[in-house]
């Protein structure tokens, strides 16, 4: 099942994609902590009302999560290109709901940064709350998965040993367009992850190359915090980021980025200079 948070004629709604059509699931709702997932998925299975995409605006697939927890350095080839040692424990940082952006949204290039980069990522969405979740039960707590692009201001990221200031800029992490349920995606450890910049392939990898797999990620995070329904986890980016290329490939006004992941579709956004 492929479901999304949208604005329908300017008002929040949830839609489901079925056979190339968008069907209204529920007006006045969004995917996230305030909407129990299972009843929403049940409603999606029964949805009948077709809505026109021209009347819709995409929102971040989870517009207002309680938590956004992200992994860094979770692909060996990316660790190598970064000149770092392979981590023995997941490298974690956070974002806020204000960091998120929708599929198709323009992503601002802030005037303060001169090193804006891309990071294609698989994102997890928690559907059932849990604390100290065993890895063997981790997938039972997922509502589904989606696509993310962790746009990063590298010059700010490396101002300190902490990465927050380079990772949590407003409206700089597009996510979506759809939440795809696990039954439709299949094996999470064998999904191709690709990113193109203006049509040129920049990142090309597979989730099977993660250092920490999805069950391990969920088990590790839930040791120290309760994971709530609607929480979002970004699982890290593969090699090929622009900052580690020679010469560097940094994002500029008008650049178009598309992230594709097997079974999840495509997330496309354009970079636009922000004028303060």
Secondary structure, DSSP 8 states (H G I E B T S, - for coil): -EEEEEEETTEEEEEEEETTEEEEEEET--SBTTB-HHHHHHHHHH---EE-GGGEEE--SSTT-S-EEEEES-BHHHHHHHT----SS-EEEEE-GGGEE-TT-EEEE-TT-S-EE--EEEEEEE-S-BSS--GGGGGGGEEEEEEEEE-EEHHHHTTSS--HHHH--TT-EEE-S-EE-HHHH--TTS-EEEEEETTEEEEEEEGGGBSS-HHHHHHHHHHHS-B-TT-EEEEEE-S--GGGSSS-----TT-EEEEEETTTEEEEEEEEE---
